[in-house]
């Protein structure tokens, strides 16, 4: 997964705030990141911040939308490239996930993290998370379903489990070995 742009003076204030929030929310957590830290990272004033995002809740939703676009683009591109290079579906998926899990900045799924942090207090967050997961399953179906048999929902569930295990610090080879066996079984049904 490519990193988002870093905040710079070449970006408009709204985008600088969003890029700074993206980095901080993903790396440190949504609740742990205060508005003042985002303001400092984005190099904007409080007045500018609140003109662009009247509340932290609005910024959180913008962050999730932004993250969704970045992640889905990366995910679909990575899978498509691996498949076009001749990799079997399970291997393409495994290669894609291993590359993401191996990144120094990997902190799990931003959507699962948001659901864990905020889902009980903000049902709208759960709606956003469900939508992200449905779109991920749709991409999997479009690239990997055979004979009209949907595989996206099962693979999505498997991916979420692998993400959590990788995030918990389980040995990556062990996580991916278990993932590969299960993904192959799902794709061969």
VOLO-538019 format. One line per field, with one value per atom (N, C-alpha, C): residue number from 0; residue in three letters; atom name; x, y, z. Coordinates in Angstrom, 2 decimals, decimal comma. Atoms other than C-alpha are relative to their C-alpha. Layout:
% VOLO-538019
pos [NUM	...]
code [ALA	...]
site [CA	...]
xx [X	...]
yy [Y	...]
zz [Z	...]
***
This chain:
% VOLO-538019
pos [0	0	0	1	1	1	2	2	2	3	3	3	4	4	4	5	5	5	6	6	6	7	7	7	8	8	8	9	9	9	10	10	10	11	11	11	12	12	12	13	13	13	14	14	14	15	15	15	16	16	16	17	17	17	18	18	18	19	19	19	20	20	20	21	21	21	22	22	22	23	23	23	24	24	24	25	25	25	26	26	26	27	27	27	28	28	28	29	29	29	30	30	30	31	31	31	32	32	32	33	33	33	34	34	34	35	35	35	36	36	36	37	37	37	38	38	38	39	39	39	40	40	40	41	41	41	42	42	42	43	43	43	44	44	44	45	45	45	46	46	46	47	47	47	48	48	48	49	49	49	50	50	50	51	51	51	52	52	52	53	53	53	54	54	54	55	55	55	56	56	56	57	57	57	58	58	58	59	59	59	60	60	60	61	61	61	62	62	62	63	63	63	64	64	64	65	65	65	66	66	66	67	67	67	68	68	68	69	69	69	70	70	70	71	71	71	72	72	72	73	73	73	74	74	74	75	75	75	76	76	76	77	77	77	78	78	78	79	79	79	80	80	80	81	81	81	82	82	82	83	83	83	84	84	84	85	85	85	86	86	86	87	87	87	88	88	88	89	89	89	90	90	90	91	91	91	92	92	92	93	93	93	94	94	94	95	95	95	96	96	96	97	97	97	98	98	98	99	99	99	100	100	100	101	101	101	102	102	102	103	103	103	104	104	104	105	105	105	106	106	106	107	107	107	108	108	108	109	109	109	110	110	110	111	111	111	112	112	112	113	113	113	114	114	114	115	115	115	116	116	116	117	117	117	118	118	118	119	119	119	120	120	120	121	121	121	122	122	122	123	123	123	124	124	124	125	125	125	126	126	126	127	127	127	128	128	128	129	129	129	130	130	130	131	131	131	132	132	132	133	133	133	134	134	134	135	135	135	136	136	136	137	137	137	138	138	138	139	139	139	140	140	140	141	141	141	142	142	142	143	143	143	144	144	144	145	145	145	146	146	146	147	147	147	148	148	148	149	149	149	150	150	150	151	151	151	152	152	152	153	153	153	154	154	154	155	155	155	156	156	156	157	157	157	158	158	158	159	159	159	160	160	160	161	161	161	162	162	162	163	163	163	164	164	164	165	165	165	166	166	166	167	167	167	168	168	168	169	169	169	170	170	170	171	171	171	172	172	172	173	173	173	174	174	174	175	175	175	176	176	176	177	177	177	178	178	178	179	179	179	180	180	180	181	181	181	182	182	182	183	183	183	184	184	184	185	185	185	186	186	186	187	187	187	188	188	188]
code [UNK	UNK	UNK	UNK	UNK	UNK	UNK	UNK	UNK	UNK	UNK	UNK	UNK	UNK	UNK	UNK	UNK	UNK	UNK	UNK	UNK	UNK	UNK	UNK	UNK	UNK	UNK	UNK	UNK	UNK	UNK	UNK	UNK	UNK	UNK	UNK	UNK	UNK	UNK	UNK	UNK	UNK	UNK	UNK	UNK	UNK	UNK	UNK	UNK	UNK	UNK	UNK	UNK	UNK	UNK	UNK	UNK	UNK	UNK	UNK	UNK	UNK	UNK	UNK	UNK	UNK	UNK	UNK	UNK	UNK	UNK	UNK	UNK	UNK	UNK	UNK	UNK	UNK	UNK	UNK	UNK	UNK	UNK	UNK	UNK	UNK	UNK	UNK	UNK	UNK	UNK	UNK	UNK	UNK	UNK	UNK	UNK	UNK	UNK	UNK	UNK	UNK	UNK	UNK	UNK	UNK	UNK	UNK	UNK	UNK	UNK	UNK	UNK	UNK	UNK	UNK	UNK	UNK	UNK	UNK	UNK	UNK	UNK	UNK	UNK	UNK	UNK	UNK	UNK	UNK	UNK	UNK	UNK	UNK	UNK	UNK	UNK	UNK	UNK	UNK	UNK	UNK	UNK	UNK	UNK	UNK	UNK	UNK	UNK	UNK	UNK	UNK	UNK	UNK	UNK	UNK	UNK	UNK	UNK	UNK	UNK	UNK	UNK	UNK	UNK	UNK	UNK	UNK	UNK	UNK	UNK	UNK	UNK	UNK	UNK	UNK	UNK	UNK	UNK	UNK	UNK	UNK	UNK	UNK	UNK	UNK	UNK	UNK	UNK	UNK	UNK	UNK	UNK	UNK	UNK	UNK	UNK	UNK	UNK	UNK	UNK	UNK	UNK	UNK	UNK	UNK	UNK	UNK	UNK	UNK	UNK	UNK	UNK	UNK	UNK	UNK	UNK	UNK	UNK	UNK	UNK	UNK	UNK	UNK	UNK	UNK	UNK	UNK	UNK	UNK	UNK	UNK	UNK	UNK	UNK	UNK	UNK	UNK	UNK	UNK	UNK	UNK	UNK	UNK	UNK	UNK	UNK	UNK	UNK	UNK	UNK	UNK	UNK	UNK	UNK	UNK	UNK	UNK	UNK	UNK	UNK	UNK	UNK	UNK	UNK	UNK	UNK	UNK	UNK	UNK	UNK	UNK	UNK	UNK	UNK	UNK	UNK	UNK	UNK	UNK	UNK	UNK	UNK	UNK	UNK	UNK	UNK	UNK	UNK	UNK	UNK	UNK	UNK	UNK	UNK	UNK	UNK	UNK	UNK	UNK	UNK	UNK	UNK	UNK	UNK	UNK	UNK	UNK	UNK	UNK	UNK	UNK	UNK	UNK	UNK	UNK	UNK	UNK	UNK	UNK	UNK	UNK	UNK	UNK	UNK	UNK	UNK	UNK	UNK	UNK	UNK	UNK	UNK	UNK	UNK	UNK	UNK	UNK	UNK	UNK	UNK	UNK	UNK	UNK	UNK	UNK	UNK	UNK	UNK	UNK	UNK	UNK	UNK	UNK	UNK	UNK	UNK	UNK	UNK	UNK	UNK	UNK	UNK	UNK	UNK	UNK	UNK	UNK	UNK	UNK	UNK	UNK	UNK	UNK	UNK	UNK	UNK	UNK	UNK	UNK	UNK	UNK	UNK	UNK	UNK	UNK	UNK	UNK	UNK	UNK	UNK	UNK	UNK	UNK	UNK	UNK	UNK	UNK	UNK	UNK	UNK	UNK	UNK	UNK	UNK	UNK	UNK	UNK	UNK	UNK	UNK	UNK	UNK	UNK	UNK	UNK	UNK	UNK	UNK	UNK	UNK	UNK	UNK	UNK	UNK	UNK	UNK	UNK	UNK	UNK	UNK	UNK	UNK	UNK	UNK	UNK	UNK	UNK	UNK	UNK	UNK	UNK	UNK	UNK	UNK	UNK	UNK	UNK	UNK	UNK	UNK	UNK	UNK	UNK	UNK	UNK	UNK	UNK	UNK	UNK	UNK	UNK	UNK	UNK	UNK	UNK	UNK	UNK	UNK	UNK	UNK	UNK	UNK	UNK	UNK	UNK	UNK	UNK	UNK	UNK	UNK	UNK	UNK	UNK	UNK	UNK	UNK	UNK	UNK	UNK	UNK	UNK	UNK	UNK	UNK	UNK	UNK	UNK	UNK	UNK	UNK	UNK	UNK	UNK	UNK	UNK	UNK	UNK	UNK	UNK	UNK	UNK	UNK	UNK	UNK	UNK	UNK	UNK	UNK	UNK	UNK	UNK	UNK	UNK	UNK	UNK	UNK	UNK	UNK	UNK	UNK	UNK	UNK	UNK	UNK	UNK	UNK	UNK	UNK	UNK	UNK	UNK	UNK	UNK	UNK	UNK	UNK	UNK	UNK	UNK	UNK	UNK	UNK	UNK	UNK	UNK	UNK	UNK	UNK	UNK	UNK	UNK	UNK	UNK	UNK	UNK	UNK]
site [N	CA	C	N	CA	C	N	CA	C	N	CA	C	N	CA	C	N	CA	C	N	CA	C	N	CA	C	N	CA	C	N	CA	C	N	CA	C	N	CA	C	N	CA	C	N	CA	C	N	CA	C	N	CA	C	N	CA	C	N	CA	C	N	CA	C	N	CA	C	N	CA	C	N	CA	C	N	CA	C	N	CA	C	N	CA	C	N	CA	C	N	CA	C	N	CA	C	N	CA	C	N	CA	C	N	CA	C	N	CA	C	N	CA	C	N	CA	C	N	CA	C	N	CA	C	N	CA	C	N	CA	C	N	CA	C	N	CA	C	N	CA	C	N	CA	C	N	CA	C	N	CA	C	N	CA	C	N	CA	C	N	CA	C	N	CA	C	N	CA	C	N	CA	C	N	CA	C	N	CA	C	N	CA	C	N	CA	C	N	CA	C	N	CA	C	N	CA	C	N	CA	C	N	CA	C	N	CA	C	N	CA	C	N	CA	C	N	CA	C	N	CA	C	N	CA	C	N	CA	C	N	CA	C	N	CA	C	N	CA	C	N	CA	C	N	CA	C	N	CA	C	N	CA	C	N	CA	C	N	CA	C	N	CA	C	N	CA	C	N	CA	C	N	CA	C	N	CA	C	N	CA	C	N	CA	C	N	CA	C	N	CA	C	N	CA	C	N	CA	C	N	CA	C	N	CA	C	N	CA	C	N	CA	C	N	CA	C	N	CA	C	N	CA	C	N	CA	C	N	CA	C	N	CA	C	N	CA	C	N	CA	C	N	CA	C	N	CA	C	N	CA	C	N	CA	C	N	CA	C	N	CA	C	N	CA	C	N	CA	C	N	CA	C	N	CA	C	N	CA	C	N	CA	C	N	CA	C	N	CA	C	N	CA	C	N	CA	C	N	CA	C	N	CA	C	N	CA	C	N	CA	C	N	CA	C	N	CA	C	N	CA	C	N	CA	C	N	CA	C	N	CA	C	N	CA	C	N	CA	C	N	CA	C	N	CA	C	N	CA	C	N	CA	C	N	CA	C	N	CA	C	N	CA	C	N	CA	C	N	CA	C	N	CA	C	N	CA	C	N	CA	C	N	CA	C	N	CA	C	N	CA	C	N	CA	C	N	CA	C	N	CA	C	N	CA	C	N	CA	C	N	CA	C	N	CA	C	N	CA	C	N	CA	C	N	CA	C	N	CA	C	N	CA	C	N	CA	C	N	CA	C	N	CA	C	N	CA	C	N	CA	C	N	CA	C	N	CA	C	N	CA	C	N	CA	C	N	CA	C	N	CA	C	N	CA	C	N	CA	C	N	CA	C	N	CA	C	N	CA	C	N	CA	C	N	CA	C	N	CA	C	N	CA	C	N	CA	C	N	CA	C	N	CA	C	N	CA	C	N	CA	C	N	CA	C	N	CA	C	N	CA	C	N	CA	C	N	CA	C	N	CA	C	N	CA	C	N	CA	C	N	CA	C	N	CA	C	N	CA	C]
xx [0,86	0,00	0,89	-0,84	1,62	-0,39	0,28	1,94	-0,70	0,63	-0,19	1,08	-0,93	1,52	0,28	-0,26	3,23	-0,46	0,50	1,78	1,11	-0,97	3,56	-0,73	0,59	3,02	-0,61	0,56	2,15	-1,44	1,37	-1,11	-0,89	0,98	-4,22	-0,18	0,14	-4,93	-0,90	0,90	-7,85	0,70	-0,71	-5,69	1,16	-1,08	-2,74	-0,54	0,63	-5,05	-0,36	0,43	-6,44	1,20	-1,20	-2,99	0,65	-0,57	-1,70	-0,86	0,91	-4,78	0,12	-0,15	-4,40	1,21	-1,22	-0,84	-0,14	0,10	-1,57	-1,07	1,07	-4,88	0,43	-0,40	-3,40	1,14	-1,16	-0,13	-0,25	0,14	-1,30	-1,39	1,37	-5,04	-0,81	0,88	-8,02	-0,20	0,23	-8,79	1,27	-1,27	-5,12	0,54	-0,48	-4,66	-0,90	0,76	-5,78	0,06	0,08	-6,76	1,25	-1,20	-3,78	1,18	-1,10	-1,37	-0,18	0,28	-3,06	0,30	-0,24	-2,95	1,50	-1,45	0,77	0,62	-0,55	1,53	-0,36	0,46	-0,47	0,49	-0,48	1,07	-1,11	1,11	-2,27	-0,39	0,49	-3,92	-1,27	1,26	-6,83	-1,19	1,09	-9,06	-0,12	0,01	-8,05	-0,51	0,44	-8,54	-1,52	1,45	-12,07	-0,83	0,71	-13,01	-0,11	-0,03	-12,05	-0,78	0,66	-13,34	-0,60	0,64	-15,86	0,03	-0,08	-15,50	0,99	-0,89	-13,13	-0,76	0,81	-15,99	-0,03	0,01	-16,16	1,36	-1,34	-12,39	0,19	-0,10	-12,62	-0,67	0,70	-15,16	0,78	-0,82	-13,00	1,24	-1,16	-9,99	-0,36	0,40	-11,87	-0,31	0,25	-13,05	1,32	-1,32	-9,49	0,76	-0,69	-8,03	-0,62	0,70	-10,66	0,48	-0,45	-9,69	1,43	-1,40	-5,96	0,13	-0,18	-6,28	-0,62	0,67	-8,78	0,77	-0,78	-6,73	1,25	-1,19	-3,57	-0,34	0,37	-5,31	-0,36	0,43	-6,97	1,16	-1,15	-3,84	0,99	-0,96	-1,58	-0,50	0,56	-3,90	-0,02	0,07	-4,41	1,38	-1,35	-0,68	0,50	-0,45	0,04	-0,73	0,76	-2,75	0,43	-0,44	-1,64	1,41	-1,34	1,90	-0,06	0,17	0,47	-0,11	0,12	0,21	-1,41	1,33	-2,63	-0,67	0,75	-5,36	0,46	-0,40	-4,36	1,39	-1,36	-0,71	-0,01	0,10	-1,61	-0,49	0,55	-3,63	1,02	-1,01	-0,93	1,16	-1,10	1,79	-0,39	0,49	-0,30	-0,04	0,11	-1,03	1,35	-1,32	2,51	0,77	-0,67	3,85	-0,51	0,58	1,45	0,39	-0,31	2,02	1,47	-1,44	5,80	0,45	-0,37	5,76	0,26	-0,33	7,33	-1,16	1,11	4,24	-1,32	1,22	1,72	-0,54	0,68	-0,76	-1,37	1,27	-3,54	-0,93	1,02	-6,73	-0,55	0,50	-7,68	-1,49	1,45	-11,34	-0,34	0,20	-11,17	0,43	-0,46	-9,19	-1,04	1,02	-11,82	-1,24	1,16	-14,62	0,27	-0,35	-12,80	0,04	-0,12	-12,11	-1,32	1,14	-15,36	-1,36	1,23	-17,95	-1,12	1,06	-19,79	-0,58	0,49	-20,11	-0,49	0,39	-20,69	-0,41	0,46	-22,86	0,31	-0,34	-22,03	1,37	-1,32	-18,44	-0,15	0,22	-19,68	-0,57	0,53	-21,62	1,13	-1,15	-18,43	0,88	-0,83	-16,49	-0,65	0,70	-19,13	0,07	-0,06	-19,17	1,39	-1,37	-15,37	0,19	-0,16	-15,48	-0,83	0,82	-18,30	0,69	-0,69	-16,31	1,25	-1,14	-13,23	-0,46	0,54	-15,33	-0,40	0,40	-16,68	1,22	-1,23	-13,13	0,49	-0,43	-12,23	-0,88	0,91	-15,32	0,31	-0,22	-14,57	1,30	-1,29	-10,98	0,19	-0,33	-11,20	-1,14	1,13	-14,70	0,05	0,05	-15,01	-1,34	1,30	-18,14	-1,12	1,05	-20,17	-0,12	0,05	-19,41	0,71	-0,65	-18,76	1,01	-1,06	-15,55	0,34	-0,36	-15,33	-0,31	0,31	-17,18	0,89	-0,85	-15,20	1,45	-1,38	-11,87	0,15	-0,03	-12,70	0,12	-0,07	-13,29	1,38	-1,34	-10,03	1,06	-0,95	-8,13	-0,04	0,10	-9,48	0,68	-0,68	-8,29	1,51	-1,45	-4,83	0,52	-0,40	-4,67	0,16	-0,03	-5,46	1,19	-1,13	-2,90	1,33	-1,23	-0,21	0,16	-0,04	-1,10	0,39	-0,33	-0,78	1,47	-1,41	2,80	0,28	-0,25	2,35	1,06	-1,01	5,23	-0,67	0,64	4,41	-0,05	0,02	5,40	-1,12	1,06	3,02	-1,38	1,27	0,18	-0,27	0,21	0,71	-0,15	0,20	1,04	-1,45	1,40	-2,34	-0,94	0,81	-3,78	-0,03	-0,10	-2,53	-0,83	0,76	-4,06	-1,49	1,44	-7,44	-0,46	0,35	-7,45	-0,10	0,04	-6,65	-1,28	1,24	-9,55	-1,22	1,13	-11,95	-0,07	-0,03	-10,85	-0,24	0,21	-11,14	-1,40	1,34	-14,75	-0,81]
yy [-1,17	0,00	1,22	-1,19	3,27	0,97	-1,01	5,99	1,18	-1,23	9,08	1,07	-1,12	12,29	0,57	-0,66	14,13	1,45	-1,37	17,52	0,95	-0,99	20,33	1,28	-1,29	23,94	0,02	0,02	22,93	-0,49	0,47	21,35	1,08	-0,92	23,33	-0,37	0,29	23,62	-1,20	1,12	21,18	-1,34	1,24	18,53	-0,23	0,16	19,20	-0,58	0,51	18,62	-1,47	1,38	15,42	-0,94	0,84	14,03	-0,18	0,09	14,83	-0,90	0,84	13,27	-1,46	1,37	10,19	-0,67	0,58	9,60	-0,20	0,08	10,33	-0,98	0,92	8,46	-1,45	1,37	5,37	-0,45	0,40	5,37	0,01	-0,18	6,52	-0,31	0,24	5,88	1,27	-1,15	8,14	0,73	-0,64	8,78	0,58	-0,46	9,17	1,25	-1,15	11,91	1,20	-1,22	15,33	0,96	-1,01	18,18	0,86	-0,85	20,24	-0,66	0,71	17,57	0,02	-0,05	17,49	1,41	-1,39	21,29	0,25	-0,18	21,25	-0,73	0,81	18,45	0,60	-0,57	20,18	1,43	-1,39	23,59	0,97	-0,92	25,37	0,59	-0,60	27,62	-0,72	0,59	26,54	0,51	-0,59	28,92	-0,70	0,68	27,34	-1,42	1,37	23,86	-0,06	0,07	24,55	0,55	-0,40	26,33	-1,18	1,14	23,21	-1,20	1,14	20,62	0,50	-0,56	22,01	-0,91	0,90	18,89	-1,12	1,15	16,00	-1,14	1,06	13,65	0,13	-0,23	15,24	-0,38	0,35	14,83	-1,52	1,46	11,17	-0,63	0,54	10,48	0,29	-0,34	12,31	-0,89	0,90	10,26	-1,39	1,34	7,00	-0,04	-0,08	8,07	0,04	-0,14	9,07	-1,32	1,28	5,84	-1,06	0,96	3,82	0,13	-0,21	5,37	-0,45	0,41	4,87	-1,51	1,43	1,32	-0,82	0,77	0,08	0,09	-0,17	1,51	-0,88	0,83	-0,14	-1,48	1,40	-3,44	-0,56	0,47	-3,80	0,00	-0,08	-2,67	-1,12	1,04	-5,05	-1,39	1,31	-8,02	-0,17	0,06	-7,23	-0,24	0,18	-6,94	-1,43	1,37	-10,26	-1,02	0,93	-12,00	0,06	-0,15	-10,58	-0,54	0,58	-11,77	-1,53	1,43	-15,28	-0,70	0,61	-15,83	-0,58	0,51	-18,12	0,95	-0,96	-16,24	0,00	0,06	-17,46	0,61	-0,55	-16,57	1,52	-1,45	-13,13	0,71	-0,58	-12,42	-0,06	0,17	-13,77	0,98	-0,92	-11,73	1,44	-1,35	-8,58	0,27	-0,21	-9,02	-0,04	0,08	-10,06	1,31	-1,28	-6,89	1,07	-1,00	-4,79	-0,30	0,38	-6,71	0,24	-0,15	-6,35	1,44	-1,42	-2,57	0,44	-0,51	-0,78	0,80	-0,82	1,45	-0,76	0,80	-1,44	0,04	-0,04	-0,95	-0,65	0,69	-3,25	0,73	-0,59	-2,32	1,26	-1,27	1,32	-0,09	0,10	0,32	-0,88	0,81	-2,47	0,77	-0,81	-0,14	1,06	-1,03	2,59	-0,62	0,67	0,11	-0,33	0,35	-1,04	1,25	-1,23	2,52	0,74	-0,92	4,23	-0,64	0,65	1,69	0,01	0,03	1,50	1,38	-1,35	5,28	0,72	-0,67	6,11	-1,05	1,01	3,74	0,34	-0,40	5,75	-0,56	0,57	4,51	-1,45	1,40	0,92	-0,12	-0,02	1,77	0,16	-0,25	3,10	-1,25	1,20	0,01	-1,12	1,05	-2,37	0,27	-0,37	-0,48	-0,30	0,29	-0,74	-1,50	1,45	-4,48	-0,58	0,46	-4,97	0,30	-0,36	-3,14	-0,85	0,89	-5,22	-1,37	1,30	-8,40	0,06	-0,15	-7,07	-0,04	0,06	-6,55	-1,44	1,40	-10,08	-0,85	0,73	-11,44	0,31	-0,38	-9,49	-0,57	0,48	-10,71	-1,51	1,38	-14,21	-0,99	0,94	-15,68	-0,80	0,82	-18,58	-0,71	0,64	-20,10	0,68	-0,77	-17,35	-0,27	0,29	-18,67	1,14	-1,11	-15,67	-0,51	0,34	-15,88	1,21	-1,24	-12,27	0,00	-0,03	-12,59	-0,93	0,93	-15,66	0,47	-0,50	-14,22	1,25	-1,21	-10,91	-0,35	0,45	-12,69	-0,57	0,57	-14,60	1,10	-1,11	-11,40	0,74	-0,70	-9,68	-0,78	0,82	-12,59	0,07	-0,10	-12,48	1,37	-1,36	-8,71	0,06	-0,05	-9,11	-0,79	0,81	-11,89	0,67	-0,73	-9,89	1,21	-1,18	-6,82	-0,38	0,46	-8,85	-0,42	0,36	-9,65	-1,48	1,41	-13,30	-0,11	0,15	-14,61	0,02	-0,21	-13,52	-1,28	1,24	-16,84	-0,92	0,84	-18,67	0,51	-0,62	-16,24	-0,29	0,16	-16,47	-1,46	1,42	-20,27	-0,41	0,31	-20,59	0,69	-0,74	-17,92	-0,73	0,63	-19,71	-1,28	1,26	-23,06	0,29	-0,31	-21,51	0,71	-0,71	-19,17	-0,98	0,99	-22,08	-0,83	0,80	-24,08	0,80	-0,85	-21,16	0,14	-0,23	-20,58	-1,27	1,25	-24,27	-0,57	0,57	-24,76	0,06]
zz [0,00	0,00	0,00	0,03	-1,01	1,12	-1,02	1,58	-0,64	0,48	1,26	-0,14	0,13	0,23	1,38	-1,27	3,02	-0,11	0,06	3,97	-0,45	0,44	2,19	-0,36	0,34	1,34	-1,39	1,35	-2,22	-0,02	-0,09	-1,08	0,60	-0,59	-0,30	1,48	-1,43	3,46	0,30	-0,26	3,33	-0,26	0,32	1,65	0,97	-0,98	4,01	1,30	-1,23	6,97	-0,17	0,24	5,45	-0,07	0,11	4,59	1,37	-1,35	8,08	0,88	-0,79	9,69	-0,41	0,49	7,50	0,66	-0,57	8,68	1,50	-1,46	12,33	0,46	-0,40	12,59	-0,22	0,29	10,95	0,92	-0,79	12,87	1,51	-1,45	16,31	0,53	-0,40	16,36	-0,07	0,18	15,90	1,33	-1,30	19,56	0,59	-0,57	20,46	-0,68	0,76	17,87	0,23	-0,25	18,98	-1,18	1,06	16,71	-0,03	-0,04	17,88	-0,70	0,66	16,68	-1,52	1,44	13,26	-0,53	0,39	13,07	-0,13	0,02	13,89	-1,20	1,10	11,39	-1,36	1,27	8,64	-0,21	0,08	9,38	-0,40	0,20	9,51	1,35	-1,24	12,07	0,45	-0,49	14,26	-0,80	0,77	12,37	-1,36	1,30	9,05	0,15	-0,23	10,46	0,10	-0,24	11,69	-1,16	1,22	8,47	-0,97	0,93	6,54	0,55	-0,65	9,04	1,31	-1,20	11,54	1,23	-1,15	13,70	-0,31	0,18	14,26	-0,66	0,61	13,31	-1,52	1,45	9,86	-0,60	0,47	9,50	0,00	-0,07	10,56	-1,22	1,17	7,82	-1,29	1,17	5,27	-0,06	-0,07	6,43	-0,50	0,42	5,95	-1,50	1,46	2,47	-0,77	0,63	1,56	0,05	-0,18	2,95	-0,91	0,85	1,10	-1,45	1,38	-2,23	-0,21	0,12	-1,66	0,05	-0,22	-0,38	-1,12	1,05	-2,95	-1,32	1,22	-5,81	0,05	-0,15	-4,49	-0,08	-0,09	-3,76	-1,38	1,32	-7,16	-0,99	0,91	-9,04	0,29	-0,37	-7,12	-0,41	0,39	-7,64	-1,51	1,46	-11,32	-0,60	0,52	-11,93	0,23	-0,31	-10,19	-0,87	0,83	-12,08	-1,46	1,40	-15,44	-0,20	0,09	-14,66	0,04	0,05	-14,51	1,35	-1,32	-10,76	0,17	-0,33	-9,67	1,00	-0,82	-7,78	1,46	-1,41	-4,30	0,19	-0,10	-4,93	-0,20	0,23	-6,30	1,25	-1,22	-3,19	1,12	-1,04	-0,89	-0,19	0,30	-2,61	0,33	-0,28	-2,37	1,50	-1,44	1,32	0,69	-0,62	2,24	-0,19	0,24	0,63	0,96	-0,92	2,72	1,45	-1,38	5,97	0,34	-0,21	5,52	0,11	-0,05	5,37	1,44	-1,34	8,33	0,60	-0,50	8,58	0,10	-0,09	8,61	1,43	-1,29	11,46	-0,09	0,15	10,33	-0,95	0,86	8,56	0,67	-0,54	9,09	0,33	-0,20	8,87	1,20	-1,20	11,42	1,24	-1,12	13,67	0,38	-0,25	13,28	0,64	-0,58	14,04	1,46	-1,38	17,19	0,89	-0,79	18,34	0,16	0,02	17,42	-0,28	0,44	16,30	1,01	-1,01	19,59	0,28	-0,27	19,83	-1,25	1,25	16,16	-1,04	0,95	14,09	-1,46	1,37	10,96	-0,40	0,28	11,24	-0,43	0,37	11,11	-1,40	1,36	7,95	-1,02	0,89	6,33	-0,07	-0,04	7,43	-0,81	0,77	6,05	-1,50	1,42	2,75	-0,56	0,44	2,49	-0,22	0,08	3,15	-1,16	1,13	0,62	-1,33	1,23	-2,04	-0,19	0,09	-1,23	-0,51	0,43	-1,64	-1,47	1,41	-4,96	-0,92	0,80	-6,27	-0,08	-0,02	-5,21	-0,92	0,89	-6,96	-1,46	1,41	-10,13	-0,55	0,48	-10,31	0,17	-0,36	-8,84	-0,03	0,03	-9,03	-1,29	1,21	-11,42	-0,06	0,21	-12,88	0,77	-0,67	-11,24	1,49	-1,44	-7,74	0,73	-0,70	-5,47	1,03	-0,96	-3,46	0,87	-0,70	-2,29	1,48	-1,43	1,02	0,84	-0,75	2,13	0,03	0,03	0,99	0,86	-0,82	2,67	1,48	-1,39	5,96	0,32	-0,17	5,53	0,06	0,02	4,70	1,33	-1,28	7,81	1,13	-1,01	9,94	-0,13	0,22	8,36	0,43	-0,40	8,90	1,52	-1,46	12,59	0,54	-0,47	13,05	-0,31	0,34	11,24	0,92	-0,87	13,29	1,43	-1,35	16,51	0,11	-0,04	15,54	-0,16	0,27	14,64	-1,10	1,06	12,49	-1,38	1,30	8,95	-0,83	0,77	7,38	0,48	-0,56	9,72	-0,42	0,40	8,98	-1,48	1,44	5,23	-0,39	0,29	5,24	0,25	-0,31	6,95	-0,98	0,97	4,66	-1,35	1,31	1,52	-0,08	-0,01	2,48	-0,09	-0,04	3,23	-1,27	1,24	0,22	-1,16	1,08	-2,11	0,09	-0,18	-0,64	-0,42	0,38	-1,09	-1,51	1,44	-4,66	-0,82	0,72	-5,60	0,15	-0,18	-4,49	-1,25]
***
